[in-house]
Structure formats: structure tokens, C-alpha cells
Amino acid sequence: MSSSTDVRPVPAAGRPTPPPSRRRRGRGGRRQGSDRAPFRRFHLIIYLLLGAVAFSTAGAFAWVFNVSMKTNTEFIGTRPWTVAEGWRWENYTDAWSAANVGSFFGNSVIVSISATALGVVLAAFAAYPLARIPFRGSGLVLSVFLLGLMVPWMVTFIPLYVTMQDLGLLDSRLGLALVYATYNLPFNVFVLVGFMRTLPGELEEAAAVDGAGPVRTFLRIILPLMGPGLASVSIISFLQNWNEFFYALVLIHSPERMTLPLGLFQLGQAADYGTNWVTLFAGMMITVVPVLLVFALLQNQVTKGLTAGALKG
């Protein structure tokens, strides 16, 4: 018998011979590639859908801006989809002064900023004991706050309207700001509780050793560390307050106290401006641009604040 038939390859020291299934590189490689193909196609479909949404949104924004630069004759005539013949910035001037959009803008700024500040401050003081100070019934209290996210506004609207009427807060910017702050409170508490729970518990222990009480610990140690969380709830609350329409429609009656969404709605219904479409579209641009700028500049803070609690180990 030939000795060559009995010789087998000897594996190198420390390198055992791989099992037979691993030697089939070609077949195994093809199987791995075939497993990844559906995954890649799924991602491609998701990217195409997101790209289509982004393109349609940008196209709608560009069309509104294009109409705001036209004349009524251009828009109402046979060329509503064509590019404006010139840059008519006087449409924005007319919308700001003649159409009273400047007053609506000021009311929106006052109501949105005051409601956002009040809602965030109350939520921070409510979230601190729920997240950092253990006490009996803390879970129940947090559940009561979260119920505010589940109750439809239609259920509470009539009692709210009667309460506002009894307090004399109808048709007032103060009453509208209080309503906005109240309805933002459950979401703000939910986000801030999750964010505070990510902070190490040794912070309170070190503060207690130094003789600091709960209030001082919160104001001097915890609050400075809550930047991303406070920024996220502040931006989201501001955007919701800025774009809110229904409560302003029902609770505000005087034109001098109307916010931008309600003012633009009345502008479209008014007899003097019902057919002045370019002025209405200019007002829409004045409404949208501040929101886009705020979100574009601070979107990273929103992401950090919302994901901090979710990444808690």
C-alpha cells in the first residue's frame, strides 16, 4: 500500500482543524449573502418612502413660498403652478401690517413662550420627587400624570370651558396660556422623570453629606444637569403651543387677542381678504419659518433629551 494515501495534513500548533461545515466557504458565503438581501431591500424601501415624504414636504413648502411671491392675478389665473415672475416682498409687508399678522404673531409669541415656561417649570418640580425621592404612592402619582396623555381632549373640553368662564379667563391670553401649560404637563413630566432616572444616585448622597436639603440639591446639582431634557420638552411644548388651533378658536373671540393659526383662519374667512390669496400665503410663511428655524437649530437637543430615559440600562 502506498504511504501517500495514509498521510493526513497536521494542523499547526494552536490552530485546530476547522469543522467540515466551515470549509465550504463558497456555499456558506452565498447563504450569508442571500440572508442579507431581504434586509437590504427592506432598508431600501424605507429610505425611498422617507425620501418621498421629505420631497413632498419640501415641495409643498416651496410652492407656498412661490405663491406668496405672486400677484392674485397670477395665482387665480391660468398659472397657479408656474414660478413667480418677480420677488414681491410687499406681500409680506401687507400681511404683517394690513392683514394684522403682526398682531397675531405677537400674541403667539407671548402665549407660546409663557405657556412653555410655566409648563416646563411645573413639570421639573413635579418630576424631581417622582424620579429621585422614594415615597409611598410615587408610582400612583406618576400614573395619574400619565393618564393625562390617554384622556381625549373631547372629554375634558366642556368642563374646561365652564371653568374658564367661571374664572373670567375666557377671551384672554392668560387663560389660553394656562390651558396650554396644563395640557403639556403630562408629557413633560413623563420625559423629565425618565431623564432624571438616568442621573447617578450618588449625587444626592454627596449633597446630603455636605448638608444640602432636597430643594438645594435640586436647584444646585440636578437642575444644571438637566439641560438636554429641559431643552427637549421646551422645544416640543413650544411647537405644540405655536401650532395649536382648536382651543384658541373656542376660547379666544377678540381679533386683537388671536394667535397666528386662528388669525390666519379668520384672514381666509374675512370678506376683505377672502380672495387675497397671496397675502394669506405670505402669512403662512411667517407662521412656518420661526418653527422650522427653532427645530433645525435645536433638533439634536430634542433627540438627546428623548432618548436619555430610553437608554437607561
C-alpha positions as MATLAB code, in Angstrom:
seq = 'MSSSTDVRPVPAAGRPTPPPSRRRRGRGGRRQGSDRAPFRRFHLIIYLLLGAVAFSTAGAFAWVFNVSMKTNTEFIGTRPWTVAEGWRWENYTDAWSAANVGSFFGNSVIVSISATALGVVLAAFAAYPLARIPFRGSGLVLSVFLLGLMVPWMVTFIPLYVTMQDLGLLDSRLGLALVYATYNLPFNVFVLVGFMRTLPGELEEAAAVDGAGPVRTFLRIILPLMGPGLASVSIISFLQNWNEFFYALVLIHSPERMTLPLGLFQLGQAADYGTNWVTLFAGMMITVVPVLLVFALLQNQVTKGLTAGALKG';
ca = [
       0.000    0.000    0.000;
       1.351    3.399   -0.912;
       2.345    5.600    2.025;
       0.977    8.718    0.304;
      -2.581    7.551    0.878;
      -2.067    7.397    4.649;
      -0.628   10.900    5.089;
      -3.072   13.480    6.505;
      -2.433   17.197    6.992;
      -1.333   18.015   10.528;
      -2.811   21.248   11.929;
      -0.410   23.859   13.186;
       0.083   24.270   16.903;
      -2.779   26.193   18.465;
      -4.816   26.052   15.262;
      -7.247   23.136   15.315;
      -8.690   21.932   12.071;
     -11.993   23.726   11.456;
     -15.090   21.535   11.249;
     -16.121   20.377    7.777;
     -19.081   22.760    7.663;
     -16.764   25.774    7.852;
     -14.625   24.635    4.928;
     -17.444   25.280    2.481;
     -16.669   28.925    2.037;
     -18.419   29.363   -1.243;
     -21.699   27.794   -0.173;
     -21.645   29.478    3.247;
     -20.821   32.848    1.696;
     -23.678   32.553   -0.754;
     -26.070   31.656    2.049;
     -24.975   34.666    4.127;
     -25.418   36.997    1.171;
     -28.867   35.607    0.455;
     -29.872   36.205    4.103;
     -28.811   39.840    3.907;
     -30.597   40.548    0.631;
     -34.136   40.881    2.116;
     -32.739   43.044    4.904;
     -31.111   45.386    2.401;
     -34.249   45.553    0.281;
     -36.286   46.445    3.370;
     -33.908   49.305    4.182;
     -34.026   50.476    0.585;
     -37.833   50.595    0.700;
     -37.745   52.540    3.987;
     -35.265   55.062    2.562;
     -37.367   55.509   -0.570;
     -40.509   56.136    1.500;
     -38.750   58.627    3.762;
     -37.244   60.338    0.740;
     -40.673   60.622   -0.868;
     -42.124   62.158    2.309;
     -39.232   64.608    2.562;
     -39.524   65.555   -1.101;
     -43.290   66.110   -0.871;
     -42.882   68.229    2.268;
     -40.156   70.353    0.719;
     -42.211   70.672   -2.470;
     -45.259   71.912   -0.569;
     -43.132   74.429    1.320;
     -41.562   75.675   -1.919;
     -44.983   76.002   -3.550;
     -46.354   78.086   -0.649;
     -43.319   80.357   -0.853;
     -43.711   80.636   -4.632;
     -47.384   81.627   -4.317;
     -46.529   84.211   -1.660;
     -44.329   85.933   -4.249;
     -47.069   86.182   -6.908;
     -49.938   88.520   -7.540;
     -53.542   87.456   -7.174;
     -53.910   87.622  -10.948;
     -51.065   85.157  -11.434;
     -52.361   82.723   -8.831;
     -56.073   82.815   -9.662;
     -55.438   82.859  -13.397;
     -54.171   80.078  -15.586;
     -50.710   79.861  -13.989;
     -51.115   78.729  -10.361;
     -48.246   76.224  -10.651;
     -45.726   78.336  -12.524;
     -42.780   80.132  -10.986;
     -43.461   83.683   -9.818;
     -42.411   86.352  -12.286;
     -40.780   88.501   -9.601;
     -39.919   88.744   -5.907;
     -42.868   90.652   -4.443;
     -41.790   91.148   -0.829;
     -44.551   93.710   -0.439;
     -46.933   90.779    0.027;
     -45.226   90.114    3.357;
     -45.467   93.768    4.289;
     -49.178   93.769    3.510;
     -49.697   90.578    5.507;
     -47.774   91.950    8.513;
     -49.488   95.331    8.696;
     -52.705   95.478    6.664;
     -53.798   91.904    7.413;
     -52.822   92.250   11.105;
     -50.474   89.249   11.007;
     -48.002   91.210   13.113;
     -50.507   91.373   15.981;
     -51.265   87.659   15.624;
     -47.537   86.926   15.646;
     -47.024   88.904   18.859;
     -49.906   87.102   20.581;
     -48.485   83.726   19.563;
     -45.057   84.665   20.911;
     -46.492   85.798   24.269;
     -48.805   82.814   24.725;
     -46.362   80.168   23.482;
     -43.357   81.354   25.481;
     -45.304   81.922   28.720;
     -47.121   78.579   28.451;
     -43.885   76.748   27.646;
     -42.001   78.315   30.553;
     -44.801   77.638   33.036;
     -45.315   74.058   31.874;
     -41.602   73.189   31.960;
     -41.022   74.722   35.411;
     -44.001   72.903   36.938;
     -43.003   69.646   35.258;
     -39.425   69.887   36.550;
     -40.548   70.429   40.151;
     -43.089   67.597   39.844;
     -40.680   65.156   38.177;
     -37.868   65.532   40.736;
     -39.591   63.865   43.729;
     -41.166   61.236   41.466;
     -37.799   60.243   39.999;
     -35.307   60.880   42.828;
     -37.117   60.772   46.186;
     -38.703   57.397   47.012;
     -42.013   57.670   48.837;
     -45.128   55.589   49.184;
     -47.515   56.106   46.295;
     -44.991   57.641   43.897;
     -45.981   55.167   41.181;
     -49.637   56.036   41.643;
     -48.912   59.759   41.365;
     -46.923   59.193   38.180;
     -49.771   57.109   36.778;
     -52.180   59.962   37.436;
     -49.938   62.280   35.421;
     -49.718   59.742   32.599;
     -53.496   59.475   32.476;
     -53.429   62.965   31.024;
     -51.798   61.504   27.912;
     -54.592   58.985   27.476;
     -57.698   61.098   28.088;
     -59.043   62.634   24.836;
     -59.462   66.390   24.830;
     -63.139   65.993   23.865;
     -63.868   64.525   27.302;
     -62.467   67.497   29.195;
     -63.441   70.317   26.879;
     -66.875   71.193   28.294;
     -65.734   71.191   31.955;
     -62.699   73.235   30.924;
     -64.826   75.804   29.114;
     -67.183   76.149   32.099;
     -64.246   76.521   34.492;
     -62.614   79.178   32.319;
     -65.912   81.041   32.123;
     -66.399   80.946   35.912;
     -62.846   82.231   36.473;
     -63.284   85.034   33.945;
     -60.406   83.776   31.787;
     -62.287   83.448   28.510;
     -61.004   85.604   25.659;
     -57.694   86.287   27.408;
     -54.103   85.429   26.613;
     -53.541   84.420   30.242;
     -56.316   81.845   30.143;
     -55.069   80.375   26.873;
     -51.515   80.145   28.229;
     -52.752   78.334   31.355;
     -54.650   75.831   29.206;
     -51.597   75.169   27.035;
     -49.317   74.723   30.056;
     -51.772   72.313   31.675;
     -52.109   70.102   28.637;
     -48.334   69.988   28.127;
     -47.712   68.961   31.749;
     -48.265   65.152   31.492;
     -45.859   64.721   28.580;
     -43.253   66.981   30.189;
     -43.399   65.057   33.471;
     -43.122   61.741   31.645;
     -39.993   62.793   29.739;
     -38.279   64.511   32.684;
     -38.873   61.590   35.040;
     -37.175   59.258   32.566;
     -34.295   61.683   32.127;
     -33.741   62.223   35.878;
     -33.599   58.491   36.487;
     -30.501   58.297   34.283;
     -28.536   60.520   36.684;
     -26.415   58.668   39.301;
     -27.851   58.391   42.799;
     -24.503   59.332   44.345;
     -25.263   62.961   43.569;
     -27.877   63.178   46.328;
     -25.633   61.229   48.716;
     -22.759   63.653   48.216;
     -25.098   66.615   48.617;
     -26.543   65.154   51.834;
     -23.036   64.749   53.247;
     -22.471   68.451   52.578;
     -25.698   69.289   54.404;
     -27.827   70.187   51.366;
     -31.585   69.617   51.546;
     -33.814   68.367   48.725;
     -34.583   71.842   47.382;
     -30.952   72.930   47.339;
     -29.887   69.609   45.823;
     -32.398   70.018   43.035;
     -31.571   73.645   42.272;
     -27.783   73.448   42.596;
     -26.963   69.912   41.390;
     -29.794   68.184   39.499;
     -31.200   71.144   37.565;
     -27.874   72.123   35.880;
     -27.529   68.532   34.622;
     -30.983   68.502   33.024;
     -30.073   70.644   30.022;
     -30.937   68.132   27.251;
     -34.144   67.036   28.957;
     -35.358   70.568   29.601;
     -34.429   71.616   26.069;
     -36.368   68.733   24.510;
     -39.608   69.315   26.432;
     -39.297   73.086   25.951;
     -38.965   72.798   22.170;
     -41.764   70.262   21.804;
     -44.072   72.266   24.064;
     -43.304   75.471   22.171;
     -44.038   73.861   18.803;
     -47.334   72.461   20.075;
     -48.352   75.792   21.579;
     -47.354   77.689   18.442;
     -49.395   75.472   16.121;
     -52.432   74.872   18.364;
     -55.711   75.928   16.792;
     -58.803   74.391   18.396;
     -58.542   75.816   21.917;
     -57.684   79.230   20.522;
     -60.723   79.029   18.241;
     -63.091   78.316   21.133;
     -61.546   80.340   23.954;
     -60.491   83.497   22.053;
     -63.063   85.798   20.457;
     -61.428   89.209   20.072;
     -59.288   89.775   16.941;
     -56.643   91.652   18.949;
     -56.021   88.531   21.096;
     -55.956   85.912   18.334;
     -52.889   83.748   17.783;
     -51.371   83.066   14.363;
     -53.267   79.861   13.446;
     -56.585   81.393   14.448;
     -55.710   84.726   12.829;
     -54.856   83.076    9.510;
     -58.106   81.133    9.638;
     -60.056   84.342   10.171;
     -57.994   86.008    7.465;
     -59.119   83.424    4.953;
     -62.742   83.834    6.017;
     -62.834   87.623    6.085;
     -64.580   89.408    3.242;
     -61.733   91.847    2.660;
     -59.067   89.148    2.360;
     -61.061   86.100    1.355;
     -59.756   86.310   -2.216;
     -56.373   87.848   -1.408;
     -54.589   84.522   -1.577;
     -51.047   85.831   -1.852;
     -51.438   87.724    1.433;
     -52.746   84.568    3.089;
     -49.825   82.509    1.793;
     -47.374   85.164    2.976;
     -48.939   84.870    6.425;
     -48.447   81.102    6.274;
     -44.765   81.587    5.581;
     -44.467   83.987    8.513;
     -46.046   81.286   10.693;
     -43.900   78.388    9.495;
     -40.414   79.914    9.250;
     -39.825   80.506   13.018;
     -40.871   76.933   13.792;
     -38.534   75.494   11.160;
     -35.615   77.583   12.404;
     -36.134   76.609   16.049;
     -36.378   72.907   15.268;
     -33.469   72.924   12.792;
     -31.130   74.600   15.282;
     -32.135   72.547   18.343;
     -33.138   69.145   16.982;
     -30.048   67.485   18.500;
     -31.162   68.593   21.959;
     -34.597   67.087   21.337;
     -33.042   63.746   20.361;
     -30.726   63.654   23.385;
     -33.469   64.520   25.837;
     -35.982   61.999   24.494;
     -33.543   59.089   24.205;
     -31.796   59.543   27.571;
     -34.540   57.775   29.521;
     -34.937   55.070   26.886;
     -31.211   54.212   27.053;
     -31.321   53.669   30.793;
     -29.697   50.294   31.421;
];
